[in-house]
Amino acid sequence: MKRIVEIVPARPGWYARWRIGPDATRSYPVTLWALLEHHDGSGREVVGVDCVGQWPGADDDMSGDFVRYLFQTPDSGAPDDIEPPSAGRSRDEAPHRQAAPAA
């Protein structure tokens, strides 16, 4: 079990990339960074929570395999494999299950 020590908003340009198939990835904007601490105090880690509420190591993570965080300056545009969620979609309906070209 881990506990949240601190939460800070993510600056624009940060994305979490997930592998959703052998040759497909999907990226979502990171909305916040959370500093997590192991329950016994043995270690800490920072995870980004993306706009559909997924993060690496989540118990109910069904988004595929986490690949990496990436940063692109806002003026350079979003990654090619970005898929913003539609308003009103739940996490289970998020488009992360659809294929996209590998990055």
Contacts in CASP RR format, 6 or more apart in sequence:
PFRMAT RR
TARGET T0000
AUTHOR 0000-0000-0000
METHOD contacts of the structure
MODEL  1
MKRIVEIVPARPGWYARWRIGPDATRSYPVTLWALLEHHDGSGREVVGVD
CVGQWPGADDDMSGDFVRYLFQTPDSGAPDDIEPPSAGRSRDEAPHRQAA
PAA
1 38 0 8 1.000
1 39 0 8 1.000
2 36 0 8 1.000
2 37 0 8 1.000
2 38 0 8 1.000
2 39 0 8 1.000
2 45 0 8 1.000
3 36 0 8 1.000
3 37 0 8 1.000
3 39 0 8 1.000
4 34 0 8 1.000
4 35 0 8 1.000
4 36 0 8 1.000
5 35 0 8 1.000
5 36 0 8 1.000
5 37 0 8 1.000
5 44 0 8 1.000
6 34 0 8 1.000
6 35 0 8 1.000
7 32 0 8 1.000
7 33 0 8 1.000
7 34 0 8 1.000
7 35 0 8 1.000
8 32 0 8 1.000
8 33 0 8 1.000
9 31 0 8 1.000
9 32 0 8 1.000
9 33 0 8 1.000
10 29 0 8 1.000
10 30 0 8 1.000
10 31 0 8 1.000
10 32 0 8 1.000
10 33 0 8 1.000
10 48 0 8 1.000
12 29 0 8 1.000
12 74 0 8 1.000
13 29 0 8 1.000
13 30 0 8 1.000
13 71 0 8 1.000
13 72 0 8 1.000
13 73 0 8 1.000
13 74 0 8 1.000
13 78 0 8 1.000
14 29 0 8 1.000
14 30 0 8 1.000
14 48 0 8 1.000
14 69 0 8 1.000
14 70 0 8 1.000
14 71 0 8 1.000
15 27 0 8 1.000
15 28 0 8 1.000
15 29 0 8 1.000
15 30 0 8 1.000
15 50 0 8 1.000
15 69 0 8 1.000
15 70 0 8 1.000
15 71 0 8 1.000
15 72 0 8 1.000
15 78 0 8 1.000
15 79 0 8 1.000
15 82 0 8 1.000
16 27 0 8 1.000
16 28 0 8 1.000
16 30 0 8 1.000
16 48 0 8 1.000
16 50 0 8 1.000
16 54 0 8 1.000
16 55 0 8 1.000
16 56 0 8 1.000
16 66 0 8 1.000
16 69 0 8 1.000
17 25 0 8 1.000
17 26 0 8 1.000
17 27 0 8 1.000
17 66 0 8 1.000
17 67 0 8 1.000
17 68 0 8 1.000
17 69 0 8 1.000
17 70 0 8 1.000
17 79 0 8 1.000
17 81 0 8 1.000
17 103 0 8 1.000
18 25 0 8 1.000
18 26 0 8 1.000
18 27 0 8 1.000
18 28 0 8 1.000
18 54 0 8 1.000
18 63 0 8 1.000
18 64 0 8 1.000
18 65 0 8 1.000
18 66 0 8 1.000
18 67 0 8 1.000
18 96 0 8 1.000
19 25 0 8 1.000
19 64 0 8 1.000
19 65 0 8 1.000
19 66 0 8 1.000
19 67 0 8 1.000
20 26 0 8 1.000
20 63 0 8 1.000
20 64 0 8 1.000
20 96 0 8 1.000
20 97 0 8 1.000
20 98 0 8 1.000
20 99 0 8 1.000
20 100 0 8 1.000
21 64 0 8 1.000
21 99 0 8 1.000
23 101 0 8 1.000
23 102 0 8 1.000
24 81 0 8 1.000
24 99 0 8 1.000
24 100 0 8 1.000
24 101 0 8 1.000
24 102 0 8 1.000
25 67 0 8 1.000
25 81 0 8 1.000
25 100 0 8 1.000
25 102 0 8 1.000
25 103 0 8 1.000
26 63 0 8 1.000
26 81 0 8 1.000
26 82 0 8 1.000
26 83 0 8 1.000
26 95 0 8 1.000
26 96 0 8 1.000
26 98 0 8 1.000
26 100 0 8 1.000
27 70 0 8 1.000
27 78 0 8 1.000
27 79 0 8 1.000
27 81 0 8 1.000
27 82 0 8 1.000
27 83 0 8 1.000
27 103 0 8 1.000
28 50 0 8 1.000
28 51 0 8 1.000
28 52 0 8 1.000
28 54 0 8 1.000
28 82 0 8 1.000
28 83 0 8 1.000
28 84 0 8 1.000
28 85 0 8 1.000
28 96 0 8 1.000
29 50 0 8 1.000
29 51 0 8 1.000
29 78 0 8 1.000
29 82 0 8 1.000
29 84 0 8 1.000
30 48 0 8 1.000
30 49 0 8 1.000
30 50 0 8 1.000
30 51 0 8 1.000
30 69 0 8 1.000
31 49 0 8 1.000
31 50 0 8 1.000
31 51 0 8 1.000
31 53 0 8 1.000
32 48 0 8 1.000
32 49 0 8 1.000
33 46 0 8 1.000
33 47 0 8 1.000
33 48 0 8 1.000
33 49 0 8 1.000
34 46 0 8 1.000
34 47 0 8 1.000
34 48 0 8 1.000
34 49 0 8 1.000
34 55 0 8 1.000
35 44 0 8 1.000
35 45 0 8 1.000
35 46 0 8 1.000
36 44 0 8 1.000
36 45 0 8 1.000
36 46 0 8 1.000
36 47 0 8 1.000
37 43 0 8 1.000
37 44 0 8 1.000
38 44 0 8 1.000
47 55 0 8 1.000
47 56 0 8 1.000
47 57 0 8 1.000
48 55 0 8 1.000
48 56 0 8 1.000
48 69 0 8 1.000
49 55 0 8 1.000
51 84 0 8 1.000
51 85 0 8 1.000
52 63 0 8 1.000
52 85 0 8 1.000
52 89 0 8 1.000
52 91 0 8 1.000
52 94 0 8 1.000
52 96 0 8 1.000
53 91 0 8 1.000
54 61 0 8 1.000
54 63 0 8 1.000
54 91 0 8 1.000
54 94 0 8 1.000
54 96 0 8 1.000
55 61 0 8 1.000
56 66 0 8 1.000
57 66 0 8 1.000
62 92 0 8 1.000
63 94 0 8 1.000
63 96 0 8 1.000
64 96 0 8 1.000
70 79 0 8 1.000
72 78 0 8 1.000
72 79 0 8 1.000
79 103 0 8 1.000
80 100 0 8 1.000
80 101 0 8 1.000
80 103 0 8 1.000
81 100 0 8 1.000
81 101 0 8 1.000
81 102 0 8 1.000
81 103 0 8 1.000
83 95 0 8 1.000
83 96 0 8 1.000
83 98 0 8 1.000
83 100 0 8 1.000
85 94 0 8 1.000
85 95 0 8 1.000
86 95 0 8 1.000
89 95 0 8 1.000
END
